[in-house]
């Protein structure tokens, strides 16, 4: 699933692909906003993305992973 995170006062957004479900991510975002804690998400490659909850502008949850284009796309 594609996740886009907008940060307050920053023009670029963070875009990552994650294996987590949309409900799990939505719950983590809600908790980070309510408690003012950090949002921690893992991408498909195992990297950890940490964003302070009070800096979140928006979080957009996409659908299932889009199919790749080109040689080797499955």
C-alpha positions, -999 to +999 in steps of 0.1 A: +000+000+000+013+035-008+014+060+020+019+097+015+028+118+046+026+156+044+047+175+070+038+210+082+058+238+067+076+215+043+068+215+006+078+178-001+059+148+011+072+114+023+060+086+000+066+050+010+053+015+002+042-006+032+029-041+038+008-028+067-030-026+064-048+007+060-066+002+093-033-004+112-017+027+097-049+048+104-049+037+140-012+046+144-018+080+129-048+086+152-027+076+182+002+099+172-021+128+167-040+122+200-010+117+222+014+140+203+038+111+200+059+101+170+045+081+141+066+051+133+060+032+100+081+005+083+084+004+045+086-028+024+124-029+027+123-028+065+134+008+068+118+028+097+102+062+090+097+083+121+077+115+120+068+137+151+030+135+156+028+173+161+044+179+127+019+159+107+000+178+080-018+149+064-015+112+058-029+097+025-035+060+024-035+045-011-049+013-024-031-019-030+004-018-045+003-008-082+017-032-107+052-023-120+059-015-156+088-029-176+110-060-176+109-081-145+075-067-134+053-093-119 
